[in-house]
Amino acid sequence: MNRAEIIDLLIIYPFIPAGMMLFTLFCKTVFKKDISIFTTNLSVIVQYFMGGSIFLFFFNNPSKLVFPLNGFFGSITLMFDTYKLFFLAAYMATTSIVLISGHINESFRNYQERILLLLFFTGCSGIIVSGDMFNFFVYYELMIICAYVLIGSNKKYSASLKYMIFGALSSIFLLSGIIVNYLYTGMLSFPGDYSMPVLACIFFILSFMLKSAIFPFSWVSTCHSAARVGFSAMLSSFTLITGIFGLYYLALPGLRSNGMILNDILIIAYLSSLISAWNVFKAVKIKKMIAWSSVYAVSNAIILLMHGQIFYSFVYISAHSIYKTVMFLVCRTDHRLSKVLFNLCVMTAGGVFPFMIFLLKAHHNVFEESLLIIGSFLVMAGLFRVVPKGDVRLTDNATWVFLMFLILNISLFFFSTRFIDFKAQLVDYNSFISRIYISFVILGVSWLTAKNRRAQVLYKETKEFPMRSLNRELAVSIIMFLILILTFGR
Amino acid sequence: MIEALIIIIGFFGLITNRDLIRKIMCINIIQGMLIYMFINFSAHSSMTPPILNSGDISGMADPVPHALMLTAIVVGVCFNSIALSIVVKIYRRCQSINTDDIYEQS
């Protein structure tokens, strides 16, 4: 079996069991529940092995592979390159942690939800291997339509509807970008070999800003915290980073020649980073805190991307997927190991030495470094307030989650050394030592701040349902579009 | 030009309406007009339908936009069915589909 066939199977494998389960939806069999659990878990495991094979292939021979998806799907063209390995890593890390924690059975409770989960996996895999804009759009829609229903499965229909309206709006902008690009260039493949019209780039940027929920959009805290724990983890750790995927593959190639718009996006990403960090600091509900910290991570990854540090950005989002999934899964458990894990994840999110995000924040000037320090402090001071408290069962699997967390982090570190020269950062020894010193000072100060603020009731149910601000947020998205158009005109 | 105007009306309705059904209708108007605009730009009356009888393809309309927009229509239908089913669930729970009323009741 060659590389192309394995990459084909990455999409086909979760799709076929989902189709078979869909046909047997109305059959009355005794083993229906057991079969659905078995099929879903098996799909994740098989995808894990296939992903591992792809890693081995591309790790030894980094290249770009364009090939048709044979057979049933006709003439769809897929593409895989070295950068996509990081998205595959993020996807596999998320699914494997959720699988090992037992949350696939816990968070997706009935037959229909498991079918939707398999279709969601198909969409995720399809996004990773998609070779052109329209396939990206179709797989993204498949993923997000399943997400609408799965968020609503926790009886939070209003959050689901809010997610749906913003998702639809971002899809409209994405479709507009595809249409404009096709009308001007007659091409549907990812730009790179041809120049894309700037208007299409603007549509793509706005679409991916909406998908990544960066400033001024704030739907993520409502929507990601509404789902069940396992699915919240998937939304925060994988669905959110598809915005960065789109930004890199669709919008950025067209913008490389236009530094002005790149600077504007950089400013928006810095604003988003600071505001989301402040929201983590101020939030009183755990899942909202973690959701906001996801926006903080995505904003930082966009900053790295805009600086041209593509590998740094992609390693950042892979690390983000690992610790964010673990955070969601352990934040509401009472196991002693869960508390250790949660605190480790908080330090990873803050970028404290020796965690990997510390190394990824290396290449910035003093002003940008100071903004990141403020962000790190706010995120850690906010998240250290959380005292994991049990209302979700994970006690039996906490050891496995802990082991998986360690294995994935170590693997990611060794994997990223192939693309990033971490040793080069040691050249400026004094700067390196001073950054270690500063990171420990932030750690100490944020810990003390959190300790003083711990008296706040963390599990307080506040009346928080920003449906009222839905129209305002929609208006903001249109105004953002107009501002980008004016920037283009400038 | 008319398509652009209708898209602007759709956006205006999406922003200002508080009724969930109307919001979904506005999203549909925008999507529909985008699809119509794409088809309109990619083919005109002098072109023949892209059905291959002989080897000559001159004067034929480009079939790619039609294929793409058919897929986009299918995606739109999926979105509609799920959006409306969620609105029904919200109505059963809150006895209203007005965003302000839903806020008050939650």
Contacts between the chains, C-beta under 8 A, distances in Angstrom:
chain1	res1	chain2	res2	distance
A	134	B	68	5.6
A	134	B	71	7.3
A	137	B	72	7.8
A	137	B	75	7.9
A	138	B	71	6.1
A	138	B	75	6.8
A	141	B	75	4.6
A	141	B	78	7.4
A	141	B	79	7.6
A	145	B	75	7.8
A	145	B	78	5.4
A	145	B	79	6.5
A	145	B	82	6.1
A	148	B	82	5.5
A	148	B	83	7.8
A	148	B	86	7.1
A	149	B	82	6.1
A	152	B	86	5.8
A	152	B	89	6.9
A	157	B	86	5.3
A	157	B	89	4.6
A	157	B	90	4.9
A	157	B	93	6.7
A	158	B	90	6.2
A	158	B	102	5.8
A	158	B	106	6.6
A	160	B	86	5.5
A	161	B	20	6.7
A	161	B	83	7.2
A	161	B	86	5.2
A	161	B	87	7.1
A	161	B	90	6.6
A	164	B	79	7.5
A	164	B	82	7.2
A	164	B	83	5.6
A	164	B	86	6.8
A	165	B	14	7.9
A	165	B	23	6.3
A	165	B	27	7.3
A	168	B	27	4.9
A	168	B	31	8.0
A	168	B	79	6.1
A	168	B	83	7.8
A	169	B	14	7.6
A	169	B	27	7.5
A	171	B	75	7.8
A	171	B	79	7.9
A	172	B	27	7.3
A	172	B	30	5.5
A	172	B	31	6.3
A	172	B	34	6.8
A	175	B	31	7.5
A	175	B	34	5.8
A	175	B	72	6.2
A	176	B	34	6.1
A	178	B	68	7.7
A	179	B	34	6.5
A	179	B	37	7.2
A	179	B	38	4.7
A	182	B	38	7.7
A	182	B	42	7.9
A	182	B	64	7.4
A	182	B	65	7.0
A	182	B	68	7.7
A	183	B	38	7.5
A	183	B	41	5.6
A	183	B	42	7.1
A	188	B	64	7.4
A	188	B	68	7.8
A	463	B	106	7.7
A	465	B	102	7.5
A	465	B	103	5.4
A	465	B	106	4.5
A	467	B	99	4.8
A	467	B	102	5.5
A	467	B	103	4.9
A	467	B	106	7.7
A	468	B	99	6.6
A	468	B	100	6.4
A	468	B	103	4.7
A	470	B	99	5.8
A	471	B	15	5.7
A	471	B	16	6.8
A	471	B	17	7.9
A	471	B	18	7.0
A	471	B	99	7.3
A	474	B	14	5.9
A	474	B	15	4.9
A	475	B	15	4.8
A	478	B	11	5.8
A	478	B	15	6.5
